[in-house]
Amino acid sequence: MKKTYLARRNALLSSADLSWGAFALAFAVLALCVRLLAPNLFWYAAAPLFRGADALAEANHRFFSGFESAAALALENEKLSNENTALTTENRMLLQKEADQGALLGAVSSKRSTRGTVAGVISRPPASPYDTLVVAAGADAGITLGQEAFGPGGVPLGVVSSVLADFSRVTLFSSSGMSVEGWVGRANTPLTVRGAGGGTLRASLSRSAGIAAGDMVSVPGPGALPVGSVMRVDSDPSSPSVTLQIQPALNPFSLTWVELRDTGATFAGALTWATSTLP
């Protein structure tokens, strides 16, 4: 009987009969001890794995985003290529323009005719202030204040209002404040032509003169030279005078050269205005 009792007691103490709850309790106690003694042990152990996972995710994102942006990169590359082509073309045009201007200045700036000096226009509206021209001839070419400027066909344009060594400024008759005596119509009716700015001219005249649109307007030069034509006649029934809107004979935007001549003291009054209003 004693032997049987001892056998049962050993069976209760045998590891084979220990319950799973005992193992769970032992594991929990062990984990608690590790947590208390080394609180960051699991974090340090798992950190390399986390970092590796992050790096893998970032690499995958870069890899797949490269495919997504391939079309956008191709479009951007095509756009840049087109812009480069356009800039190359523009640069060639500017170089050609520079070469043409250099040839013009070299051939024309000091060329003299029997009547005056031919000078290339290097700046015109809108590059220069409205109603002014900058020409490639100055004091070194014999240009002086007060010389009259003529365009193609001998059309009067204005007077030289500023002179430097190699360049001059021509103030056009259309400049606001400029005025010159002239004639209008077949009867050569005297009138004062005044600059209205923006390439236009005006004049006031008696209604009885019978001036109509299309009549030619002339100013002094080597004789009476046409400066423009009457574009419109503005009138007020209560006023005995009318206002003539005059269109210049030449467009200052298209001028490439002028001829500067000394026509005497005809434009002394205009020159006084021009020199006194220069910046």
Contacts in CASP RR format, 6 or more apart in sequence:
PFRMAT RR
TARGET T0000
AUTHOR 0000-0000-0000
METHOD contacts of the structure
MODEL  1
MKKTYLARRNALLSSADLSWGAFALAFAVLALCVRLLAPNLFWYAAAPLF
RGADALAEANHRFFSGFESAAALALENEKLSNENTALTTENRMLLQKEAD
QGALLGAVSSKRSTRGTVAGVISRPPASPYDTLVVAAGADAGITLGQEAF
GPGGVPLGVVSSVLADFSRVTLFSSSGMSVEGWVGRANTPLTVRGAGGGT
LRASLSRSAGIAAGDMVSVPGPGALPVGSVMRVDSDPSSPSVTLQIQPAL
NPFSLTWVELRDTGATFAGALTWATSTLP
11 17 0 8 1.000
34 41 0 8 1.000
101 122 0 8 1.000
104 120 0 8 1.000
104 136 0 8 1.000
104 256 0 8 1.000
104 257 0 8 1.000
105 120 0 8 1.000
105 122 0 8 1.000
105 136 0 8 1.000
108 118 0 8 1.000
108 119 0 8 1.000
108 120 0 8 1.000
108 136 0 8 1.000
108 257 0 8 1.000
109 119 0 8 1.000
109 120 0 8 1.000
109 136 0 8 1.000
109 137 0 8 1.000
109 141 0 8 1.000
109 166 0 8 1.000
110 117 0 8 1.000
110 137 0 8 1.000
110 141 0 8 1.000
111 117 0 8 1.000
111 118 0 8 1.000
112 118 0 8 1.000
112 141 0 8 1.000
113 259 0 8 1.000
115 222 0 8 1.000
115 259 0 8 1.000
115 261 0 8 1.000
116 259 0 8 1.000
116 260 0 8 1.000
116 261 0 8 1.000
116 262 0 8 1.000
117 137 0 8 1.000
117 141 0 8 1.000
117 142 0 8 1.000
117 143 0 8 1.000
117 259 0 8 1.000
117 260 0 8 1.000
117 261 0 8 1.000
118 257 0 8 1.000
118 258 0 8 1.000
118 259 0 8 1.000
118 260 0 8 1.000
119 135 0 8 1.000
119 136 0 8 1.000
119 137 0 8 1.000
119 138 0 8 1.000
119 141 0 8 1.000
119 143 0 8 1.000
119 168 0 8 1.000
119 257 0 8 1.000
119 258 0 8 1.000
119 259 0 8 1.000
119 260 0 8 1.000
120 135 0 8 1.000
120 136 0 8 1.000
120 137 0 8 1.000
120 256 0 8 1.000
120 257 0 8 1.000
120 258 0 8 1.000
121 133 0 8 1.000
121 134 0 8 1.000
121 135 0 8 1.000
121 136 0 8 1.000
121 255 0 8 1.000
121 256 0 8 1.000
121 257 0 8 1.000
121 258 0 8 1.000
122 134 0 8 1.000
122 135 0 8 1.000
122 136 0 8 1.000
122 167 0 8 1.000
123 133 0 8 1.000
123 134 0 8 1.000
124 133 0 8 1.000
124 134 0 8 1.000
124 252 0 8 1.000
124 253 0 8 1.000
124 255 0 8 1.000
125 131 0 8 1.000
125 132 0 8 1.000
125 198 0 8 1.000
125 199 0 8 1.000
125 252 0 8 1.000
125 253 0 8 1.000
126 253 0 8 1.000
128 134 0 8 1.000
130 175 0 8 1.000
130 197 0 8 1.000
130 198 0 8 1.000
130 199 0 8 1.000
131 171 0 8 1.000
131 172 0 8 1.000
131 174 0 8 1.000
131 175 0 8 1.000
131 176 0 8 1.000
131 178 0 8 1.000
131 195 0 8 1.000
131 197 0 8 1.000
131 198 0 8 1.000
131 199 0 8 1.000
131 252 0 8 1.000
132 161 0 8 1.000
132 169 0 8 1.000
132 170 0 8 1.000
132 171 0 8 1.000
132 172 0 8 1.000
132 175 0 8 1.000
133 149 0 8 1.000
133 157 0 8 1.000
133 169 0 8 1.000
133 170 0 8 1.000
133 172 0 8 1.000
133 252 0 8 1.000
133 255 0 8 1.000
133 258 0 8 1.000
134 167 0 8 1.000
134 168 0 8 1.000
134 169 0 8 1.000
134 170 0 8 1.000
135 149 0 8 1.000
135 167 0 8 1.000
135 168 0 8 1.000
135 169 0 8 1.000
135 170 0 8 1.000
135 258 0 8 1.000
135 260 0 8 1.000
136 166 0 8 1.000
136 167 0 8 1.000
137 143 0 8 1.000
137 166 0 8 1.000
137 167 0 8 1.000
137 168 0 8 1.000
137 260 0 8 1.000
138 163 0 8 1.000
138 164 0 8 1.000
138 165 0 8 1.000
138 166 0 8 1.000
138 167 0 8 1.000
138 168 0 8 1.000
139 163 0 8 1.000
139 164 0 8 1.000
139 165 0 8 1.000
140 165 0 8 1.000
140 166 0 8 1.000
141 166 0 8 1.000
143 160 0 8 1.000
143 163 0 8 1.000
143 168 0 8 1.000
143 260 0 8 1.000
144 160 0 8 1.000
144 163 0 8 1.000
144 262 0 8 1.000
145 160 0 8 1.000
145 161 0 8 1.000
145 162 0 8 1.000
145 163 0 8 1.000
145 271 0 8 1.000
145 275 0 8 1.000
146 159 0 8 1.000
146 160 0 8 1.000
146 161 0 8 1.000
146 262 0 8 1.000
146 267 0 8 1.000
146 268 0 8 1.000
146 271 0 8 1.000
147 159 0 8 1.000
147 160 0 8 1.000
147 260 0 8 1.000
147 261 0 8 1.000
147 262 0 8 1.000
147 263 0 8 1.000
148 156 0 8 1.000
148 158 0 8 1.000
148 159 0 8 1.000
148 160 0 8 1.000
148 221 0 8 1.000
148 260 0 8 1.000
148 261 0 8 1.000
148 262 0 8 1.000
148 263 0 8 1.000
148 266 0 8 1.000
148 267 0 8 1.000
149 156 0 8 1.000
149 157 0 8 1.000
149 158 0 8 1.000
149 159 0 8 1.000
149 160 0 8 1.000
149 170 0 8 1.000
149 172 0 8 1.000
149 258 0 8 1.000
149 259 0 8 1.000
149 260 0 8 1.000
150 156 0 8 1.000
150 157 0 8 1.000
150 225 0 8 1.000
150 258 0 8 1.000
150 259 0 8 1.000
150 260 0 8 1.000
150 261 0 8 1.000
151 157 0 8 1.000
151 250 0 8 1.000
151 255 0 8 1.000
151 257 0 8 1.000
151 258 0 8 1.000
151 259 0 8 1.000
152 250 0 8 1.000
152 257 0 8 1.000
154 225 0 8 1.000
154 259 0 8 1.000
155 225 0 8 1.000
155 226 0 8 1.000
155 227 0 8 1.000
155 228 0 8 1.000
155 249 0 8 1.000
155 250 0 8 1.000
156 173 0 8 1.000
156 219 0 8 1.000
156 221 0 8 1.000
156 225 0 8 1.000
156 227 0 8 1.000
157 170 0 8 1.000
157 172 0 8 1.000
157 173 0 8 1.000
157 250 0 8 1.000
157 252 0 8 1.000
157 255 0 8 1.000
157 258 0 8 1.000
158 170 0 8 1.000
158 171 0 8 1.000
158 172 0 8 1.000
158 173 0 8 1.000
158 178 0 8 1.000
158 267 0 8 1.000
158 270 0 8 1.000
159 170 0 8 1.000
159 171 0 8 1.000
159 267 0 8 1.000
159 270 0 8 1.000
159 271 0 8 1.000
159 274 0 8 1.000
160 168 0 8 1.000
160 169 0 8 1.000
160 170 0 8 1.000
160 260 0 8 1.000
161 169 0 8 1.000
161 170 0 8 1.000
161 171 0 8 1.000
161 271 0 8 1.000
161 274 0 8 1.000
161 275 0 8 1.000
161 278 0 8 1.000
162 168 0 8 1.000
162 169 0 8 1.000
162 275 0 8 1.000
162 278 0 8 1.000
163 169 0 8 1.000
168 260 0 8 1.000
169 278 0 8 1.000
170 258 0 8 1.000
170 260 0 8 1.000
171 178 0 8 1.000
171 270 0 8 1.000
171 274 0 8 1.000
172 178 0 8 1.000
172 199 0 8 1.000
172 248 0 8 1.000
172 252 0 8 1.000
173 180 0 8 1.000
173 193 0 8 1.000
173 195 0 8 1.000
173 201 0 8 1.000
173 219 0 8 1.000
173 227 0 8 1.000
173 248 0 8 1.000
173 270 0 8 1.000
174 195 0 8 1.000
174 196 0 8 1.000
174 197 0 8 1.000
174 198 0 8 1.000
174 199 0 8 1.000
174 200 0 8 1.000
174 201 0 8 1.000
174 248 0 8 1.000
174 252 0 8 1.000
175 195 0 8 1.000
175 197 0 8 1.000
175 274 0 8 1.000
176 195 0 8 1.000
176 196 0 8 1.000
176 197 0 8 1.000
177 194 0 8 1.000
177 195 0 8 1.000
177 273 0 8 1.000
177 277 0 8 1.000
178 194 0 8 1.000
178 195 0 8 1.000
178 270 0 8 1.000
178 273 0 8 1.000
178 274 0 8 1.000
179 192 0 8 1.000
179 193 0 8 1.000
179 194 0 8 1.000
179 195 0 8 1.000
179 270 0 8 1.000
179 273 0 8 1.000
180 192 0 8 1.000
180 193 0 8 1.000
180 219 0 8 1.000
180 220 0 8 1.000
180 267 0 8 1.000
180 270 0 8 1.000
181 190 0 8 1.000
181 191 0 8 1.000
181 192 0 8 1.000
181 193 0 8 1.000
181 219 0 8 1.000
181 220 0 8 1.000
182 190 0 8 1.000
182 191 0 8 1.000
182 192 0 8 1.000
182 193 0 8 1.000
182 217 0 8 1.000
182 218 0 8 1.000
182 219 0 8 1.000
182 220 0 8 1.000
182 224 0 8 1.000
183 189 0 8 1.000
183 190 0 8 1.000
183 191 0 8 1.000
183 217 0 8 1.000
183 218 0 8 1.000
183 219 0 8 1.000
183 224 0 8 1.000
184 191 0 8 1.000
184 203 0 8 1.000
184 205 0 8 1.000
184 209 0 8 1.000
184 211 0 8 1.000
184 215 0 8 1.000
184 216 0 8 1.000
184 217 0 8 1.000
184 218 0 8 1.000
184 230 0 8 1.000
184 244 0 8 1.000
185 211 0 8 1.000
185 215 0 8 1.000
185 216 0 8 1.000
185 217 0 8 1.000
186 215 0 8 1.000
187 209 0 8 1.000
188 218 0 8 1.000
188 224 0 8 1.000
189 205 0 8 1.000
189 209 0 8 1.000
189 211 0 8 1.000
191 203 0 8 1.000
191 204 0 8 1.000
191 205 0 8 1.000
191 217 0 8 1.000
191 244 0 8 1.000
192 203 0 8 1.000
192 204 0 8 1.000
193 201 0 8 1.000
193 202 0 8 1.000
193 203 0 8 1.000
193 217 0 8 1.000
193 219 0 8 1.000
193 227 0 8 1.000
193 246 0 8 1.000
194 201 0 8 1.000
194 202 0 8 1.000
194 203 0 8 1.000
195 201 0 8 1.000
195 202 0 8 1.000
196 202 0 8 1.000
199 248 0 8 1.000
199 252 0 8 1.000
200 245 0 8 1.000
200 246 0 8 1.000
200 247 0 8 1.000
200 248 0 8 1.000
201 217 0 8 1.000
201 227 0 8 1.000
201 228 0 8 1.000
201 245 0 8 1.000
201 246 0 8 1.000
201 247 0 8 1.000
201 248 0 8 1.000
202 243 0 8 1.000
202 244 0 8 1.000
202 245 0 8 1.000
202 246 0 8 1.000
203 217 0 8 1.000
203 243 0 8 1.000
203 244 0 8 1.000
203 246 0 8 1.000
204 241 0 8 1.000
204 242 0 8 1.000
204 243 0 8 1.000
204 244 0 8 1.000
205 211 0 8 1.000
205 241 0 8 1.000
205 242 0 8 1.000
205 244 0 8 1.000
206 240 0 8 1.000
206 241 0 8 1.000
206 242 0 8 1.000
207 235 0 8 1.000
207 239 0 8 1.000
207 240 0 8 1.000
207 241 0 8 1.000
207 242 0 8 1.000
208 240 0 8 1.000
211 230 0 8 1.000
211 233 0 8 1.000
211 242 0 8 1.000
211 244 0 8 1.000
212 230 0 8 1.000
212 233 0 8 1.000
213 230 0 8 1.000
213 231 0 8 1.000
213 232 0 8 1.000
213 233 0 8 1.000
214 229 0 8 1.000
214 230 0 8 1.000
214 231 0 8 1.000
215 229 0 8 1.000
215 230 0 8 1.000
216 226 0 8 1.000
216 228 0 8 1.000
216 229 0 8 1.000
216 230 0 8 1.000
217 226 0 8 1.000
217 227 0 8 1.000
217 228 0 8 1.000
217 229 0 8 1.000
217 230 0 8 1.000
217 244 0 8 1.000
217 246 0 8 1.000
218 224 0 8 1.000
218 225 0 8 1.000
218 226 0 8 1.000
218 227 0 8 1.000
219 225 0 8 1.000
219 227 0 8 1.000
220 263 0 8 1.000
220 266 0 8 1.000
221 263 0 8 1.000
221 266 0 8 1.000
222 261 0 8 1.000
222 263 0 8 1.000
226 249 0 8 1.000
227 246 0 8 1.000
227 248 0 8 1.000
227 249 0 8 1.000
228 246 0 8 1.000
228 247 0 8 1.000
228 248 0 8 1.000
228 249 0 8 1.000
229 246 0 8 1.000
229 247 0 8 1.000
229 249 0 8 1.000
230 244 0 8 1.000
230 245 0 8 1.000
230 246 0 8 1.000
230 247 0 8 1.000
231 245 0 8 1.000
231 246 0 8 1.000
231 247 0 8 1.000
232 244 0 8 1.000
232 245 0 8 1.000
233 242 0 8 1.000
233 243 0 8 1.000
233 244 0 8 1.000
233 245 0 8 1.000
234 242 0 8 1.000
234 243 0 8 1.000
234 244 0 8 1.000
234 245 0 8 1.000
235 242 0 8 1.000
235 243 0 8 1.000
END
